[in-house]
Amino acid sequence: MEKMTLTHWDVRGFTEPIKMLMRYLHVDCEETKLAHDDHVPSAELWGGLQDSFGLEFPSLPSFRDAEYGISLTHTIAICKYLAQKYRPKMVGAAMNECAEIDSILYLSHDMRNAVINAHVAGWEANKDKAMNFVKEKLGYMNKYMKSRTWLSGKQVSIADFFFCEVLEFMQHIDNTLIDTYPNCRKLMRKFFAIPEVAKYKAAQPDFDLAKYLKLPFQQEH
């Protein structure tokens, strides 16, 4: 059986939830990291992804499951595919859970991009607007988590992988921020204590905020 393959920039970004989820699900995957710089990726790169992955709309990260001939881009789509294949309840055990998980996935994406875009546009001029947006969403999530063990209720879901990655990022933007939202902080600590996640994180290099904020994230979703 051919292995799954994942291709992404050699920076952290929003590929991290995919990699943590793969470790959690014990998925065997070949990983390719592409060197990045500060300019828009070349037509040759996208053409190569079209050829190797069979993608009509190439982007990074790119994922292929050769067993089923399936190629995907976008972190959310890739994580949903992996969960649906190996542990379907992680995308929601009922329609209301599915809807809530999807909402949190995109809220997490919006929070992270608000900060990334503010850095690209000029942090000093745009940080207040970006961080006010983040704090508003964290307030909603802190209230939402008041009576929950995990974001979807009593079991871990892909939403926890996304949201906790964003919480870690925000902690490096402002190391006192998460302390203001105790339910979010509790979730984050619980998530990173999951054995598979903890083992994966222990093997990773220290968080490099400057590298996290590199421009290729504007093309990596």
VMD Tcl script that draws the C-alpha trace (Angstrom):
set ca {
  {0.00 0.00 0.00}
  {1.37 3.42 -0.96}
  {1.91 5.90 1.81}
  {0.07 9.16 2.08}
  {2.13 12.22 1.18}
  {2.09 15.76 2.56}
  {3.96 18.66 0.95}
  {4.30 22.07 2.59}
  {6.66 24.99 3.15}
  {9.56 24.40 5.53}
  {7.93 26.70 8.08}
  {5.41 25.88 10.74}
  {2.14 27.67 10.01}
  {-1.18 25.98 9.81}
  {0.29 22.67 8.67}
  {0.89 21.92 12.35}
  {-2.69 20.70 13.05}
  {-2.34 18.18 10.20}
  {0.92 16.81 11.58}
  {-0.39 16.59 15.15}
  {-3.57 14.88 13.93}
  {-1.53 12.34 11.95}
  {0.46 11.47 15.06}
  {-2.73 11.21 17.09}
  {-4.33 8.89 14.52}
  {-1.07 6.93 14.00}
  {-1.14 7.67 10.27}
  {1.95 6.80 8.23}
  {2.74 9.70 5.89}
  {5.72 10.83 3.82}
  {6.44 14.51 4.37}
  {8.16 16.88 1.94}
  {9.21 20.38 2.99}
  {9.84 22.99 0.30}
  {12.32 25.81 0.81}
  {10.66 29.20 1.09}
  {11.58 32.82 0.57}
  {9.69 36.07 0.62}
  {8.39 36.11 -2.95}
  {5.32 34.57 -4.50}
  {5.88 30.91 -5.46}
  {6.82 30.34 -9.09}
  {4.62 28.93 -11.83}
  {7.07 26.02 -12.00}
  {6.34 25.09 -8.38}
  {2.58 25.13 -8.89}
  {2.94 23.23 -12.16}
  {4.99 20.56 -10.42}
  {2.30 20.19 -7.77}
  {-0.33 19.85 -10.48}
  {1.67 17.07 -12.10}
  {2.62 15.15 -8.94}
  {-0.64 15.56 -7.01}
  {-3.13 15.87 -9.85}
  {-4.40 19.15 -8.44}
  {-6.52 21.48 -10.52}
  {-5.95 24.34 -8.06}
  {-2.46 23.82 -6.58}
  {-1.63 25.31 -3.19}
  {0.26 24.40 -0.04}
  {-0.08 22.31 1.98}
  {-0.87 19.59 -0.57}
  {-1.92 16.09 0.46}
  {-2.38 12.88 -1.49}
  {-3.86 9.53 -0.48}
  {-2.67 7.27 -3.29}
  {-4.78 4.36 -2.02}
  {-7.93 6.17 -3.09}
  {-6.45 8.54 -5.68}
  {-7.48 11.57 -3.60}
  {-5.57 14.86 -3.65}
  {-6.40 17.80 -1.42}
  {-5.23 21.26 -0.46}
  {-6.10 23.47 2.54}
  {-5.45 22.40 6.10}
  {-9.11 22.22 7.10}
  {-10.00 19.96 4.16}
  {-7.01 17.68 4.83}
  {-7.80 17.32 8.54}
  {-11.46 16.63 7.84}
  {-10.49 13.95 5.33}
  {-8.12 12.22 7.77}
  {-10.68 12.27 10.56}
  {-13.47 11.01 8.32}
  {-11.26 8.16 7.14}
  {-9.90 7.03 10.50}
  {-12.16 8.42 13.24}
  {-15.38 9.94 11.85}
  {-16.69 11.22 15.18}
  {-13.82 13.71 15.25}
  {-15.70 15.82 12.69}
  {-18.92 15.55 14.72}
  {-21.14 12.75 15.95}
  {-24.33 14.65 15.07}
  {-25.31 17.51 12.77}
  {-25.13 20.13 15.52}
  {-21.63 18.98 16.47}
  {-20.51 19.07 12.82}
  {-21.77 22.64 12.52}
  {-20.09 23.76 15.75}
  {-16.79 22.14 14.82}
  {-16.82 23.80 11.39}
  {-17.53 27.17 12.98}
  {-14.58 26.80 15.37}
  {-12.27 25.70 12.54}
  {-12.96 28.86 10.57}
  {-12.92 31.07 13.66}
  {-9.45 29.69 14.46}
  {-8.34 30.35 10.89}
  {-9.65 33.93 11.07}
  {-7.91 34.62 14.40}
  {-4.57 33.42 13.14}
  {-4.86 35.30 9.84}
  {-5.86 38.53 11.60}
  {-2.48 38.54 13.35}
  {-0.51 37.36 10.29}
  {-2.10 40.03 8.07}
  {-1.42 42.72 10.67}
  {2.26 41.78 10.66}
  {2.39 41.89 6.87}
  {0.67 45.30 6.78}
  {2.77 46.72 9.63}
  {2.41 45.47 13.18}
  {2.64 48.73 15.09}
  {-0.05 50.39 13.00}
  {-2.38 47.39 12.92}
  {-1.78 45.40 16.12}
  {-4.56 46.99 18.18}
  {-7.24 46.16 15.63}
  {-5.92 42.61 15.18}
  {-5.60 41.88 18.89}
  {-9.01 43.37 19.69}
  {-10.45 40.94 17.14}
  {-8.56 38.04 18.74}
  {-9.63 39.01 22.26}
  {-13.27 39.25 21.21}
  {-13.16 35.71 19.78}
  {-11.29 34.36 22.79}
  {-13.98 35.83 25.02}
  {-16.64 33.95 23.08}
  {-14.62 30.73 23.24}
  {-13.90 31.07 26.95}
  {-17.63 31.32 27.64}
  {-18.36 28.45 25.23}
  {-15.88 26.20 27.06}
  {-17.32 26.85 30.53}
  {-19.08 23.48 30.82}
  {-17.17 21.48 28.19}
  {-14.26 19.07 28.38}
  {-13.37 19.44 24.71}
  {-14.63 21.83 22.07}
  {-17.21 19.36 20.76}
  {-18.24 18.22 24.25}
  {-16.82 15.10 25.87}
  {-14.45 13.89 23.15}
  {-11.56 15.45 21.25}
  {-12.29 16.69 17.73}
  {-10.32 18.27 14.91}
  {-11.46 21.65 16.24}
  {-9.24 21.12 19.30}
  {-6.21 20.61 17.03}
  {-6.85 23.89 15.22}
  {-7.86 26.04 18.15}
  {-5.05 24.90 20.45}
  {-2.48 25.54 17.73}
  {-3.84 29.09 17.50}
  {-3.74 29.46 21.28}
  {-0.07 28.49 21.31}
  {0.63 31.02 18.54}
  {-1.20 33.77 20.45}
  {0.74 32.91 23.59}
  {3.93 33.78 21.69}
  {2.44 37.04 20.48}
  {1.48 37.99 24.06}
  {2.59 35.66 26.84}
  {-0.06 36.92 29.26}
  {-3.01 36.85 26.86}
  {-4.27 33.30 27.45}
  {-4.20 33.75 31.24}
  {-7.15 36.13 30.82}
  {-9.25 33.25 29.43}
  {-8.96 30.41 32.00}
  {-11.22 27.95 30.18}
  {-9.17 28.33 27.00}
  {-5.96 27.93 29.02}
  {-7.32 24.76 30.63}
  {-8.22 23.33 27.21}
  {-4.79 24.14 25.83}
  {-3.01 22.40 28.69}
  {-5.26 19.36 28.42}
  {-4.76 19.12 24.67}
  {-0.97 19.32 24.75}
  {-0.96 16.63 27.45}
  {-2.50 14.07 25.07}
  {0.27 11.42 24.90}
  {0.63 11.38 21.10}
  {0.58 15.17 20.90}
  {2.99 15.58 23.82}
  {5.45 13.13 22.23}
  {5.24 14.92 18.89}
  {5.74 18.35 20.48}
  {8.72 17.15 22.51}
  {10.53 16.25 19.28}
  {9.94 19.64 17.63}
  {12.29 22.63 17.74}
  {11.42 25.60 19.91}
  {8.69 27.88 18.63}
  {10.25 30.44 16.27}
  {7.84 33.37 16.04}
  {9.79 35.19 13.32}
  {9.75 32.10 11.12}
  {6.07 31.48 11.87}
  {5.28 34.95 10.54}
  {7.07 34.45 7.21}
  {5.17 35.53 4.12}
  {4.64 32.02 2.65}
  {1.83 31.60 5.18}
  {-0.13 33.97 2.98}
  {-0.16 31.15 0.44}
  {-0.40 28.26 2.93}
  {-3.90 27.84 4.31}
}
mol new
graphics top color blue
foreach p $ca { graphics top sphere $p radius 0.5 }
foreach p [lrange $ca 0 end-1] q [lrange $ca 1 end] { graphics top cylinder $p $q radius 0.2 }
display resetview
